[in-house]
Amino acid sequence: MTARQETRLADGRELFYFDSEPGADRSAPDRRVDLPEAETSSEVRWNPLFRDYAVIAGHRQARTYKPPADRCPLCPSRNGSSTEIPADDYEVAVFENRFPSFSLKAAATVPLVDVPPFQSGPGDGRCEVVCFSSVHEDSFAHLSPARARTVIDAWADRTAALARIDSIDYVFCFENRGEEIGVTLSHPHGQIYGYPFVPPRFFRAGEAMRRYRERTGECLQCRMLDAELSVGDRIVAESAGWVAYVPFAARWPYEVRVVPRRHLPDLPALDDEQREDLATIYLDVLQRFDRLFDTPAPYIAGWQQAPVRKDRDVWHLAAEIFTIRRAPGKLKYLAGSESGAAIWINDVTPETAAARLRGEMVGD
């Protein structure tokens, strides 16, 4: 059973340690006594033409940018060097981001604007950093199944906690890995965003699942999973409780969905057996991505969970993992069609991508 310890950093932000076994001493205090309270502003602006949001967070210009390894803020505090993690070692650590895109403090400083067509308000959410390992050179794919299980427990714990905040409507656990993705801290870590709205992509997914349930009485994701299993040529890996497959309409050169066989809304709903099983297949998929090219694949991995208050009965949990690398030394750029029209043009067929992820030697 994963053990959790709570503390606070010198500026008042919360920090949580997660360990696979109880008994670890993580009581070291934050010695940065002169650490000023971070100034945060977050504004959510509504675009009525495209029915989506833009988040304005100018304070993030001051965030830490590609520090040298010996000044990494996510390493443990050692040898008189104080970081965001006061303990001299840890398994998994989660803390409030010092430079968040959303902040519960925004309501006190950001005014409401309601002068149509202009509508905006405070980005009244929360952003947390999840450190997967104390080892700077580590990566998620290199974690043990036991450590991956601890990360899963941390995701579930924080998802449940953020969902209890009145202003948060959606909890998104994700990881950006690789400089090509835009990562500015190379230490193995991810993030958890508590959005004060349901992101439009997930809002549309919820509407699609709702309509399908009303029309057929079935779950759309369950139907898609059954269809992929029946066809078989886009399946990447399977376990007792999970299936990893390349979607029929994949947008990215190498894109995988990891889906539970059981209809479940979110990470907190997973039982012990499903979490153990997930740790194994999730690592398997990440390792398959790293075997695609001559260097580790840059990727984004995110959990598509049910919204906090809407469409929970029709939602089916899934992880989405994709890389922007389409071939050795070549990246998939979001050019005119993708960035301008939001229409993806994929350079690799999903069937070929699945075969390569399975380790099969196939041509274009």
C-alpha positions as semicolon CSV with decimal commas, in nm:
position;residue;x (nm);y (nm);z (nm)
1;M;0,000;0,000;0,000
2;T;0,146;0,332;-0,108
3;A;0,229;0,562;0,185
4;R;0,181;0,939;0,162
5;Q;0,344;1,214;0,367
6;E;0,249;1,581;0,349
7;T;0,450;1,895;0,417
8;R;0,475;2,254;0,300
9;L;0,748;2,442;0,120
10;A;0,887;2,768;0,257
11;D;0,643;2,979;0,053
12;G;0,340;2,779;0,168
13;R;0,295;2,548;-0,128
14;E;0,193;2,189;-0,057
15;L;0,428;1,894;-0,115
16;F;0,338;1,524;-0,102
17;Y;0,580;1,231;-0,085
18;F;0,458;0,891;-0,206
19;D;0,650;0,578;-0,108
20;S;0,585;0,214;-0,195
21;E;0,620;0,120;0,172
22;P;0,558;0,314;0,495
23;G;0,845;0,415;0,721
24;A;1,056;0,644;0,502
25;D;1,159;0,967;0,677
26;R;1,070;1,262;0,454
27;S;1,048;1,517;0,735
28;A;1,335;1,744;0,626
29;P;1,212;2,107;0,621
30;D;1,250;2,349;0,333
31;R;1,553;2,556;0,433
32;R;1,492;2,830;0,177
33;V;1,367;3,065;0,449
34;D;1,400;3,367;0,219
35;L;1,190;3,213;-0,059
36;P;0,931;3,478;-0,150
37;E;0,571;3,384;-0,216
38;A;0,526;3,339;-0,589
39;E;0,322;3,603;-0,770
40;T;0,073;3,432;-0,997
41;S;-0,189;3,554;-1,238
42;S;-0,404;3,335;-1,458
43;E;-0,685;3,454;-1,680
44;V;-0,915;3,237;-1,892
45;R;-1,052;3,409;-2,202
46;W;-1,339;3,264;-2,407
47;N;-1,332;3,263;-2,788
48;P;-1,697;3,257;-2,902
49;L;-1,604;3,208;-3,268
50;F;-1,427;2,875;-3,216
51;R;-1,587;2,797;-2,880
52;D;-1,263;2,736;-2,695
53;Y;-1,042;2,897;-2,434
54;A;-0,711;3,079;-2,418
55;V;-0,523;3,097;-2,089
56;I;-0,318;3,410;-2,022
57;A;-0,044;3,353;-1,761
58;G;0,222;3,618;-1,806
59;H;0,404;3,532;-1,483
60;R;0,525;3,206;-1,643
61;Q;0,782;3,401;-1,845
62;A;0,998;3,390;-1,530
63;R;0,989;3,010;-1,489
64;T;1,308;2,805;-1,466
65;Y;1,449;2,735;-1,811
66;K;1,695;2,452;-1,885
67;P;1,914;2,475;-1,574
68;P;2,237;2,270;-1,557
69;A;2,205;1,932;-1,388
70;D;2,376;2,051;-1,071
71;R;2,110;2,321;-1,029
72;C;1,807;2,110;-1,109
73;P;1,513;2,217;-0,889
74;L;1,360;1,868;-0,900
75;C;1,657;1,678;-0,756
76;P;1,660;1,613;-0,381
77;S;1,816;1,874;-0,155
78;R;2,173;1,764;-0,080
79;N;2,508;1,903;0,030
80;G;2,368;2,240;0,128
81;S;2,182;2,281;-0,202
82;S;1,810;2,338;-0,142
83;T;1,563;2,253;-0,417
84;E;1,187;2,216;-0,449
85;I;1,228;1,876;-0,276
86;P;1,361;1,927;0,082
87;A;1,424;1,554;0,148
88;D;1,762;1,406;0,057
89;D;1,590;1,125;-0,133
90;Y;1,241;1,030;-0,249
91;E;1,048;0,781;-0,461
92;V;0,768;1,000;-0,599
93;A;0,710;1,363;-0,503
94;V;0,420;1,591;-0,598
95;F;0,414;1,964;-0,527
96;E;0,233;2,279;-0,631
97;N;0,398;2,438;-0,932
98;R;0,572;2,765;-0,846
99;F;0,489;2,898;-1,195
100;P;0,140;2,756;-1,256
101;S;-0,082;2,805;-1,558
102;F;-0,379;2,801;-1,319
103;S;-0,395;2,912;-0,956
104;L;-0,657;2,913;-0,684
105;K;-0,522;3,257;-0,592
106;A;-0,626;3,400;-0,929
107;A;-0,979;3,475;-0,810
108;A;-0,840;3,740;-0,576
109;T;-0,651;3,931;-0,846
110;V;-0,813;3,865;-1,185
111;P;-1,147;4,040;-1,250
112;L;-1,443;3,900;-1,439
113;V;-1,513;4,048;-1,782
114;D;-1,860;4,002;-1,926
115;V;-1,904;4,256;-2,204
116;P;-2,001;4,039;-2,505
117;P;-1,829;3,933;-2,716
118;F;-1,553;3,964;-2,453
119;Q;-1,578;3,718;-2,164
120;S;-1,301;3,619;-1,926
121;G;-1,236;3,529;-1,567
122;P;-0,971;3,401;-1,327
123;G;-0,795;3,074;-1,404
124;D;-0,918;2,935;-1,075
125;G;-0,748;2,594;-1,094
126;R;-0,434;2,423;-0,975
127;C;-0,112;2,289;-1,129
128;E;0,112;2,028;-0,968
129;V;0,449;1,879;-1,062
130;V;0,497;1,502;-1,031
131;C;0,858;1,383;-0,994
132;F;0,884;1,015;-1,088
133;S;1,234;0,955;-0,951
134;S;1,506;1,126;-0,750
135;V;1,763;1,020;-1,013
136;H;1,821;1,306;-1,257
137;E;1,916;1,082;-1,551
138;D;1,621;0,845;-1,504
139;S;1,308;0,816;-1,721
140;F;0,962;0,670;-1,671
141;A;1,041;0,383;-1,908
142;H;1,329;0,278;-1,681
143;L;1,123;0,265;-1,362
144;S;1,053;-0,067;-1,194
145;P;0,690;-0,189;-1,205
146;A;0,673;-0,121;-0,830
147;R;0,780;0,243;-0,880
148;A;0,542;0,285;-1,173
149;R;0,264;0,156;-0,946
150;T;0,356;0,424;-0,691
151;V;0,326;0,690;-0,963
152;I;-0,017;0,553;-1,059
153;D;-0,125;0,571;-0,695
154;A;-0,001;0,931;-0,678
155;W;-0,196;1,021;-0,995
156;A;-0,510;0,865;-0,849
157;D;-0,464;1,032;-0,511
158;R;-0,412;1,377;-0,658
159;T;-0,694;1,333;-0,912
160;A;-0,934;1,263;-0,626
161;A;-0,800;1,557;-0,422
162;L;-0,823;1,810;-0,705
163;A;-1,171;1,687;-0,798
164;R;-1,288;1,795;-0,452
165;I;-1,202;2,159;-0,527
166;D;-1,520;2,343;-0,623
167;S;-1,370;2,547;-0,907
168;I;-1,204;2,252;-1,084
169;D;-1,398;2,075;-1,359
170;Y;-1,131;1,851;-1,514
171;V;-0,812;1,681;-1,389
172;F;-0,544;1,600;-1,648
173;C;-0,234;1,395;-1,556
174;F;0,034;1,414;-1,823
175;E;0,403;1,389;-1,903
176;N;0,610;1,576;-2,162
177;R;0,939;1,394;-2,233
178;G;1,220;1,522;-2,452
179;E;1,371;1,854;-2,553
180;E;1,200;1,830;-2,894
181;I;0,865;1,843;-2,713
182;G;0,970;2,165;-2,540
183;V;1,066;2,027;-2,199
184;T;1,266;2,284;-2,002
185;L;1,353;2,061;-1,704
186;S;1,518;1,733;-1,801
187;H;1,457;1,561;-1,465
188;P;1,195;1,282;-1,506
189;H;0,864;1,445;-1,419
190;G;0,511;1,510;-1,531
191;Q;0,233;1,745;-1,432
192;I;-0,127;1,746;-1,315
193;Y;-0,356;2,027;-1,423
194;G;-0,684;2,099;-1,249
195;Y;-0,870;2,299;-1,514
196;P;-1,153;2,536;-1,417
197;F;-1,336;2,411;-1,729
198;V;-1,354;2,093;-1,936
199;P;-1,099;2,123;-2,220
200;P;-1,289;2,143;-2,550
201;R;-1,141;1,823;-2,690
202;F;-1,258;1,626;-2,389
203;F;-1,589;1,812;-2,383
204;R;-1,653;1,694;-2,740
205;A;-1,551;1,340;-2,647
206;G;-1,798;1,344;-2,360
207;E;-2,074;1,463;-2,591
208;A;-1,991;1,186;-2,839
209;M;-2,001;0,921;-2,566
210;R;-2,329;1,058;-2,433
211;R;-2,496;1,060;-2,774
212;Y;-2,374;0,707;-2,850
213;R;-2,508;0,578;-2,517
214;E;-2,845;0,742;-2,578
215;R;-2,866;0,598;-2,929
216;T;-2,736;0,244;-2,865
217;G;-2,731;0,190;-2,490
218;E;-2,360;0,104;-2,515
219;C;-2,024;0,266;-2,438
220;L;-1,850;0,411;-2,744
221;Q;-1,501;0,340;-2,612
222;C;-1,598;-0,020;-2,531
223;R;-1,732;-0,054;-2,886
224;M;-1,410;0,087;-3,034
225;L;-1,199;-0,143;-2,817
226;D;-1,397;-0,450;-2,922
227;A;-1,361;-0,349;-3,287
228;E;-0,983;-0,303;-3,257
229;L;-0,949;-0,643;-3,087
230;S;-1,158;-0,802;-3,362
231;V;-0,944;-0,655;-3,642
232;G;-0,618;-0,705;-3,452
233;D;-0,365;-0,540;-3,682
234;R;-0,341;-0,220;-3,476
235;I;-0,302;-0,394;-3,138
236;V;0,036;-0,321;-2,980
237;A;0,014;-0,504;-2,646
238;E;-0,244;-0,675;-2,424
239;S;-0,275;-0,782;-2,063
240;A;-0,549;-0,928;-1,848
241;G;-0,702;-0,587;-1,782
242;W;-0,564;-0,352;-2,048
243;V;-0,522;-0,316;-2,424
244;A;-0,279;-0,084;-2,604
245;Y;-0,358;-0,005;-2,966
246;V;-0,292;0,248;-3,240
247;P;-0,622;0,422;-3,322
248;F;-0,777;0,370;-3,666
249;A;-0,773;0,749;-3,715
250;A;-0,439;0,823;-3,543
251;R;-0,321;1,180;-3,585
252;W;0,044;1,133;-3,489
253;P;0,310;0,916;-3,658
254;Y;0,321;0,684;-3,355
255;E;0,019;0,713;-3,126
256;V;-0,113;0,458;-2,877
257;R;-0,423;0,440;-2,660
258;V;-0,399;0,234;-2,340
259;V;-0,752;0,136;-2,240
260;P;-0,891;-0,075;-1,954
261;R;-1,111;-0,363;-2,061
262;R;-1,354;-0,268;-1,784
263;H;-1,569;0,043;-1,816
264;L;-1,418;0,283;-1,559
265;P;-1,432;0,665;-1,545
266;D;-1,095;0,763;-1,400
267;L;-0,776;0,661;-1,224
268;P;-0,921;0,663;-0,869
269;A;-1,170;0,397;-0,983
270;L;-0,892;0,143;-1,053
271;D;-0,857;-0,136;-0,797
272;D;-0,524;-0,282;-0,680
273;E;-0,513;-0,553;-0,945
274;Q;-0,585;-0,308;-1,227
275;R;-0,316;-0,070;-1,102
276;E;-0,054;-0,347;-1,085
277;D;-0,148;-0,459;-1,435
278;L;-0,139;-0,102;-1,565
279;A;0,211;-0,044;-1,427
280;T;0,340;-0,335;-1,636
281;I;0,167;-0,257;-1,966
282;Y;0,233;0,118;-1,939
283;L;0,606;0,055;-1,899
284;D;0,591;-0,192;-2,188
285;V;0,440;0,070;-2,419
286;L;0,691;0,341;-2,321
287;Q;0,978;0,099;-2,379
288;R;0,837;0,017;-2,724
289;F;0,843;0,388;-2,808
290;D;1,209;0,408;-2,703
291;R;1,297;0,116;-2,933
292;L;1,153;0,285;-3,242
293;F;1,456;0,503;-3,314
294;D;1,827;0,525;-3,240
295;T;1,763;0,764;-2,951
296;P;1,477;0,775;-2,696
297;A;1,153;0,903;-2,845
298;P;1,022;1,243;-2,738
299;Y;0,662;1,191;-2,636
300;I;0,355;1,328;-2,464
301;A;0,149;1,095;-2,247
302;G;-0,181;1,203;-2,093
303;W;-0,474;1,047;-1,910
304;Q;-0,819;1,116;-2,051
305;Q;-1,036;1,091;-1,742
306;A;-1,403;1,165;-1,689
307;P;-1,483;1,529;-1,613
308;V;-1,536;1,598;-1,244
309;R;-1,910;1,666;-1,268
310;K;-2,028;1,578;-1,621
311;D;-2,064;1,261;-1,831
312;R;-1,903;1,041;-1,568
313;D;-2,138;0,748;-1,633
314;V;-2,060;0,735;-2,006
315;W;-1,686;0,807;-1,986
316;H;-1,428;0,531;-2,039
317;L;-1,076;0,598;-1,907
318;A;-0,784;0,595;-2,153
319;A;-0,422;0,706;-2,177
320;E;-0,295;0,862;-2,498
321;I;0,077;0,842;-2,578
322;F;0,231;0,986;-2,892
323;T;0,563;1,099;-3,031
324;I;0,627;1,388;-3,268
325;R;0,916;1,197;-3,427
326;R;0,814;1,039;-3,757
327;A;1,152;0,889;-3,853
328;P;1,512;0,900;-3,726
329;G;1,617;1,264;-3,725
330;K;1,277;1,382;-3,853
331;L;1,000;1,549;-3,652
332;K;0,632;1,587;-3,729
333;Y;0,580;1,962;-3,729
334;L;0,237;2,114;-3,685
335;A;0,239;2,322;-4,000
336;G;-0,040;2,489;-4,196
337;S;-0,305;2,218;-4,198
338;E;-0,251;2,111;-3,839
339;S;-0,192;2,446;-3,670
340;G;-0,408;2,657;-3,899
341;A;-0,703;2,427;-3,974
342;A;-0,667;2,165;-3,696
343;I;-0,663;1,886;-3,957
344;W;-0,383;1,638;-3,894
345;I;-0,203;1,476;-4,185
346;N;-0,026;1,160;-4,071
347;D;0,288;1,043;-4,250
348;V;0,274;0,687;-4,112
349;T;-0,025;0,456;-4,151
350;P;-0,164;0,337;-3,816
351;E;-0,119;-0,026;-3,923
352;T;0,250;0,032;-4,002
353;A;0,299;0,220;-3,676
354;A;0,144;-0,067;-3,478
355;A;0,363;-0,323;-3,650
356;R;0,677;-0,124;-3,575
357;L;0,574;-0,079;-3,213
358;R;0,528;-0,458;-3,196
359;G;0,888;-0,486;-3,313
360;E;0,809;-0,613;-3,662
361;M;1,032;-0,507;-3,950
362;V;0,805;-0,341;-4,202
363;G;0,855;-0,089;-4,480
364;D;0,653;0,224;-4,548
